[in-house]
Amino acid sequence: MAARAMTFPVRRQALTGMWIPAPGATRRSSFWSGTPEFYFAKEIDNSRLVKVADRKRNREMAMFAAVMSVFFLLVMTYAWQHFSSVEYGYKIEALKAQRDNLSELNRALRLEQASLRDPERIDMLARRMGLASPQAGQVMRLDPATNDGGAATMAQASQIAVVTLAQ
């Protein structure tokens, strides 16, 4: 079997050019502008070229991509931690400001409560409404031992008395 020679059509390139004056040339007269330069365009057809797979280069590129991925993940983790710490710092400062405002409000409410509990004020309001101080014997304390100013006490059951009605 004889080898058959393959021929490809040859394209003839037309000369195309452009005249550009040489750089740094000074104009001496109106009809002369320096040495002309011509550039020719040549089309190159690379459609028949086949790229050979380079295993070593592919392995290097895969390693480079893996290293860059790990580096990217580390940078993103650092950035996430940094921005989270900044965000938490802002939240802490906002909560501190809120705590200070609530402390000031609590102080103002305690002052108002103290002024509203003032016995002289209560007595003056009671006299305006026509109330008088209790007479001796009108006030009876039920449990004088637990007069501790409103502290919580444990409920107690006293002895049960059974009352029967006779008919």
C-alpha positions in Angstrom: 0.0 0.0 0.0 1.5 3.2 -1.0 1.4 6.3 1.1 -0.8 8.9 -0.3 0.5 12.5 -0.1 -1.9 14.9 1.3 -1.9 18.4 -0.1 -3.5 21.3 1.6 -4.7 24.3 -0.4 -2.2 27.2 -0.1 -3.6 30.6 0.5 -1.8 33.5 -1.1 -1.5 36.4 1.3 -1.9 39.9 -0.2 0.7 42.4 1.0 -1.0 44.9 3.2 0.9 47.6 4.8 0.7 50.9 6.6 3.1 53.8 6.6 4.2 55.0 10.1 6.9 57.7 10.5 9.9 56.6 12.6 9.7 57.7 16.2 11.8 60.7 17.1 12.1 61.9 13.6 11.7 65.6 13.3 10.0 67.2 10.4 12.4 69.1 8.2 10.2 70.1 5.5 6.6 69.8 4.4 7.3 67.0 1.9 9.6 64.9 4.0 8.6 63.2 7.3 11.3 60.7 7.9 12.0 57.1 7.0 8.8 55.2 6.2 8.1 52.0 8.0 5.9 49.2 6.7 4.2 46.5 8.7 2.8 43.4 7.0 -0.1 41.4 8.4 0.3 37.6 8.0 -2.6 35.3 9.0 -1.5 32.1 10.8 -3.8 29.1 10.6 -3.3 26.9 13.8 -6.4 24.8 13.3 -4.5 21.7 12.5 -2.3 21.8 15.6 -3.1 19.3 18.4 -2.1 20.1 22.0 -0.2 17.2 23.7 -1.3 16.5 27.2 1.5 17.2 29.7 0.9 15.1 32.8 3.5 16.8 34.8 2.1 20.2 34.1 -1.5 19.0 34.9 -0.3 17.6 38.2 1.5 20.8 39.0 -1.7 22.8 38.2 -3.8 20.5 40.3 -1.4 20.9 43.3 -1.4 24.7 42.8 -5.2 24.7 42.7 -5.4 22.6 45.9 -2.9 24.9 47.7 -4.7 28.0 46.6 -8.0 26.5 47.7 -6.6 25.8 51.2 -5.1 29.2 51.3 -8.4 30.8 50.3 -10.3 28.8 53.0 -7.8 30.0 55.6 -8.1 33.6 54.6 -11.9 33.4 54.5 -11.9 31.8 58.0 -9.6 34.5 59.3 -11.8 37.2 57.7 -15.0 35.6 59.1 -13.5 35.4 62.6 -12.3 39.0 62.4 -15.6 40.4 61.2 -17.5 38.3 63.7 -15.4 39.7 66.6 -16.0 43.2 65.3 -19.8 42.5 65.1 -19.8 41.1 68.6 -17.9 44.1 69.9 -20.6 46.4 68.5 -23.3 44.2 70.1 -21.5 44.2 73.4 -21.2 48.0 73.3 -24.9 48.3 72.4 -25.9 46.0 75.3 -23.7 48.0 77.7 -25.4 51.2 76.6 -28.8 49.5 77.0 -27.8 48.3 80.5 -26.7 51.8 81.4 -30.0 53.3 80.2 -32.0 50.6 82.1 -30.0 51.3 85.3 -30.7 55.0 85.0 -34.4 54.2 84.4 -34.4 51.8 87.4 -32.8 54.5 89.6 -35.5 57.0 88.5 -38.3 54.5 89.1 -36.9 53.7 92.6 -36.8 57.4 93.4 -40.4 57.8 92.2 -41.5 54.8 94.2 -39.8 56.3 97.3 -41.5 59.6 96.8 -44.9 57.9 96.3 -44.5 55.8 99.5 -43.7 58.8 101.6 -46.0 58.6 104.6 -46.4 62.4 104.8 -47.7 62.5 101.2 -50.0 59.6 101.8 -51.4 61.3 105.0 -51.9 64.6 103.1 -53.8 62.8 100.3 -55.9 60.8 102.8 -56.9 64.1 104.6 -57.9 65.7 101.3 -60.2 62.7 100.6 -61.8 63.1 104.1 -60.1 60.1 105.8 -58.9 60.4 109.4 -56.3 58.5 111.4 -57.5 55.3 113.1 -58.4 55.5 116.8 -56.8 53.3 119.4 -58.1 49.8 119.1 -59.3 50.1 115.5 -56.2 48.5 114.1 -55.7 44.8 114.9 -52.6 43.0 113.7 -53.3 39.4 112.8 -49.8 38.0 113.2 -47.5 40.4 115.1 -44.5 38.0 114.9 -44.2 38.2 111.1 -44.0 41.9 110.8 -40.9 41.9 108.7 -41.9 44.5 106.1 -43.4 42.3 103.4 -40.9 39.5 103.1 -42.2 36.2 101.8 -43.5 33.8 104.4 -44.3 30.1 104.3 -48.0 29.3 104.5 -49.1 27.6 107.7 -52.2 25.6 108.6 -53.6 26.2 112.0 -55.6 23.7 113.9 -59.0 23.0 112.3 -62.0 23.7 114.5 -65.1 21.7 113.6 -68.3 23.6 114.3 -71.5 21.6 114.4 -74.9 23.1 114.3 -77.4 21.8 116.8 -81.0 21.8 115.7 
